[in-house]
Amino acid sequence: MPTISGDPGVQQLFELKPYADDRGNVVVYGGQLEPGAKVRVSFRGSGNVLKIADTAKVVDLAAEFAGDNGRIDISETSKPRTGLRLNIRVGHESSVAIGANVGCETRMFVSASEGASVVVGEDCMIATGVELRTDDSHAIYDVRSRKRVNPARSITIGEHVWLGKSVVVMGGVTIGSGSVVGFRSIVTRDIPNNCVAVGAPTRVVRRNVAWERPVLAYRAPNVSGLAPGEVRTARYWKLTSTDPSAGQPEPGTRADQVSGQGSAARERPRAFTWIRHKLRGLAR
């Protein structure tokens, strides 16, 4: 049964099962959670929808519908994954969609407000302490014009994206499929597919890369290619898009540090040492 919180306008649910109330709030779910799973769903407004696939591996879910006509969609888990740990806040007319076979090491915080949306593609790997924020939580105004200067903007994360520890993705960003975002990066601009981006704000430091899930601690040393028995996820092994508007390195970044190609091969050891340092926190 739902529990009324201290605020009489808020309905709270602490179990995941089909639900509907007289304000048009709905939970669609017909599965069975694993023992020990944590759930807290809050409805403050009306016309909100939480739809979860029956086979989604929900381990820890906090979902707050702060306004009217919000929507959260969570897709199935059909492959071995660490599970879904999510803290989602949805405002008026806003939405969050989590694709199939996404895994989160700890709770990923997701905020969508003011009609914005967050889409996380399938097969993404989310490390500890990741945040996706379409908004800044509070309004900032221009003193002279008295107009807002920080409206919410949507976020799109492609398929098979690895977000490293403590990554923050800000509103208005698209991250292409197959990419890796390094430890403590703050993403404020688009990142193309199949590249490595690091820093605050992020910049692309390596293109034409692909990543795989097996943990390196179990891997024998001095294996330069795929480990014996490791299966390549071929659909995500692609060259980075040449679209000049998508996540180009900042002015002054050496092209050879980004692509690892060209006449500056002598710069590679230094560049790779720096990349390895920045990616140290990527391990889940």
C-alpha positions in Angstrom: 0.0 0.0 0.0 1.1 3.6 -0.6 2.3 5.7 2.3 1.5 9.3 2.7 4.6 11.3 3.6 4.8 14.4 5.9 3.6 16.4 2.8 0.0 15.5 2.2 0.4 16.1 -1.5 3.1 13.4 -1.9 2.4 9.7 -2.3 5.3 7.3 -1.6 5.6 3.7 -2.5 8.2 1.4 -1.0 7.5 -1.7 -3.1 7.5 -2.2 -6.9 4.2 -3.5 -8.2 1.4 -2.3 -10.5 -0.1 0.9 -9.2 -2.6 3.6 -10.2 -4.1 6.5 -8.2 -6.9 9.0 -8.7 -4.4 11.6 -10.0 -3.4 9.5 -12.9 0.0 8.4 -11.6 0.8 4.9 -12.8 3.4 2.2 -12.1 3.7 -0.5 -14.8 5.7 -3.5 -13.6 5.0 -7.2 -13.5 8.3 -8.6 -12.5 9.8 -9.9 -9.2 12.7 -8.0 -7.6 15.7 -9.8 -6.1 15.8 -10.2 -2.3 17.2 -7.0 -0.6 16.2 -4.7 -3.5 15.5 -1.1 -2.3 12.6 0.9 -3.8 11.2 4.4 -3.1 8.8 6.1 -5.5 7.4 9.5 -4.8 4.5 11.1 -6.7 4.0 14.8 -6.0 2.0 15.7 -9.1 -0.4 14.0 -11.5 -0.3 12.1 -14.8 3.2 10.6 -14.1 4.3 7.2 -15.4 6.9 4.8 -14.2 7.3 1.8 -16.6 9.8 -0.9 -15.8 10.5 -4.0 -17.9 9.6 -7.2 -16.0 13.2 -8.5 -16.4 15.0 -5.3 -15.4 17.6 -6.0 -12.7 16.5 -3.3 -10.3 18.7 -3.3 -7.2 18.2 0.2 -5.7 15.7 2.7 -7.1 14.7 6.1 -5.9 12.3 7.8 -8.3 10.8 11.2 -7.5 8.1 12.7 -9.8 8.3 16.3 -8.7 5.7 17.7 -11.2 3.0 16.7 -13.7 3.2 14.4 -16.7 6.7 13.1 -16.1 7.8 9.7 -17.3 10.5 7.1 -16.5 11.1 4.1 -18.7 13.6 1.4 -17.6 14.3 -1.4 -20.1 15.1 -5.1 -19.6 18.3 -6.8 -18.3 18.9 -9.8 -20.4 22.7 -10.1 -20.0 24.9 -10.5 -16.8 25.1 -7.0 -15.3 25.9 -5.5 -11.9 22.3 -4.2 -11.7 20.4 -0.9 -11.8 21.1 1.6 -9.0 19.3 4.8 -9.8 18.3 8.0 -8.1 16.0 9.8 -10.6 14.2 13.1 -10.2 11.7 14.1 -13.0 10.1 17.5 -13.2 7.1 18.8 -15.2 6.7 17.3 -18.7 10.2 15.7 -18.4 11.4 12.2 -19.0 14.2 9.7 -18.4 14.7 6.5 -20.4 17.3 3.8 -19.4 18.2 1.3 -22.2 18.5 -2.4 -22.0 21.4 -4.1 -20.2 22.7 -1.0 -18.4 24.7 -1.6 -15.2 25.4 0.9 -12.4 28.1 0.3 -9.8 26.4 2.6 -7.3 23.4 5.0 -7.6 23.5 7.1 -10.7 21.8 10.5 -10.1 19.6 11.6 -13.0 17.8 14.9 -13.0 15.4 15.9 -15.8 13.3 19.1 -15.5 11.5 21.8 -17.4 10.5 19.5 -20.3 13.9 18.1 -20.8 14.8 14.5 -21.3 17.6 12.1 -20.5 18.2 9.0 -22.6 20.8 6.4 -21.7 21.4 3.9 -24.5 21.6 0.2 -24.1 24.7 -1.7 -22.8 26.2 1.3 -21.0 28.5 0.8 -18.0 28.2 3.3 -15.2 30.9 3.6 -12.5 30.6 5.0 -9.0 29.2 8.5 -8.4 28.0 9.4 -11.9 25.5 12.3 -12.4 23.4 13.3 -15.4 21.9 16.8 -14.9 19.7 18.5 -17.5 19.4 21.4 -15.0 21.4 23.3 -12.4 18.8 22.7 -9.6 18.4 26.4 -9.1 17.7 29.4 -11.4 20.4 31.9 -12.4 19.3 35.2 -13.7 20.9 38.1 -15.7 20.6 41.1 -13.3 20.1 43.6 -16.1 17.5 41.7 -18.1 16.1 39.6 -15.2 15.9 36.7 -17.6 17.0 33.1 -16.9 20.4 32.2 -18.2 20.5 28.5 -17.3 17.5 26.7 -18.9 17.4 22.9 -18.7 18.6 21.1 -21.8 18.3 17.4 -22.7 21.0 14.8 -22.5 21.6 11.8 -24.8 24.0 9.0 -24.0 24.6 6.6 -26.9 24.9 2.8 -26.7 27.8 1.0 -25.0 29.2 4.1 -23.4 31.5 3.8 -20.3 31.1 6.6 -17.8 34.0 6.5 -15.3 34.0 7.2 -11.6 32.5 10.6 -10.6 31.7 11.7 -14.1 29.2 14.5 -14.4 27.3 15.1 -17.7 25.6 18.5 -18.0 22.6 19.6 -20.0 22.7 19.9 -23.8 25.3 17.1 -24.2 25.2 14.1 -26.6 27.8 11.3 -26.1 28.3 9.0 -29.1 28.1 5.2 -28.9 31.2 3.3 -27.9 32.9 6.1 -26.1 34.7 6.3 -22.8 34.6 9.3 -20.4 37.4 9.3 -17.8 37.6 9.8 -14.0 36.0 12.9 -12.6 35.4 14.4 -16.0 32.7 17.2 -16.4 31.1 16.9 -19.8 29.8 20.2 -21.1 30.1 19.6 -24.8 29.2 16.8 -27.3 31.5 13.8 -27.5 31.6 11.8 -30.7 31.4 8.0 -31.0 34.3 5.6 -30.2 36.7 8.0 -28.5 38.2 8.7 -25.1 37.4 12.1 -23.4 38.8 13.3 -20.1 39.0 16.5 -18.1 36.9 19.3 -16.6 35.6 20.4 -19.0 36.2 17.3 -21.1 38.2 17.1 -24.3 38.8 14.3 -26.7 42.2 12.7 -26.3 41.9 9.6 -28.3 39.8 8.6 -31.3 39.0 5.3 -33.1 38.8 3.2 -29.9 36.6 0.4 -28.6 36.2 -1.1 -25.1 35.2 -4.4 -23.7 33.7 -5.4 -20.3 36.0 -8.1 -18.9 37.9 -6.9 -15.8 41.6 -6.5 -16.3 42.5 -8.0 -12.9 41.7 -11.4 -14.3 43.7 -11.0 -17.5 47.2 -12.4 -18.0 50.0 -9.8 -18.6 51.4 -8.8 -22.0 48.3 -9.6 -24.0 48.2 -6.8 -26.7 44.9 -7.8 -28.4 41.8 -9.5 -27.2 42.4 -12.0 -24.5 42.0 -15.7 -25.2 38.2 -16.5 -25.2 37.2 -12.8 -25.2 34.5 -12.0 -27.7 34.6 -8.7 -29.5 31.3 -6.8 -29.5 31.7 -6.0 -33.2 28.7 -3.7 -33.5 30.6 -1.1 -31.3 34.0 -1.4 -33.0 33.7 1.6 -35.3 35.8 4.5 -36.5 35.1 7.9 -34.8 32.8 10.1 -36.8 34.6 12.8 -38.8 31.8 15.3 -38.1 33.8 18.5 -37.4 31.1 19.7 -34.9 31.1 16.6 -32.7 33.5 16.8 -29.7 36.5 18.2 -31.5 39.5 18.8 -29.2 40.0 22.3 -27.8 42.3 24.7 -29.6 45.9 24.0 -28.9 45.4 20.2 -28.5 47.9 18.3 -30.7 46.2 16.2 -33.3 48.7 13.3 -32.6 47.6 13.2 -29.0 44.0 12.7 -30.1 44.4 10.3 -32.9 47.8 8.7 -32.1 48.7 9.0 -35.8 50.8 11.3 -38.0 54.4 12.4 -37.8 54.3 13.0 -34.0 54.8 9.4 -33.1 57.5 10.5 -30.7 54.8 12.2 -28.6 52.9 9.0 -28.0 54.6 7.7 -24.8 54.0 11.0 -23.1 50.4 11.3 -24.3 49.6 7.7 -23.3 51.1 8.1 -19.8 48.9 11.2 -19.3 45.8 9.3 -20.6 46.5 6.3 -18.3 46.8 8.7 -15.4 43.5 10.4 -16.2 41.7 7.1 -16.7 42.9 5.6 -13.4 39.5 5.9 -11.9 37.6 4.2 -14.6 37.8 0.7 -13.1 34.4 -0.1 -11.6 
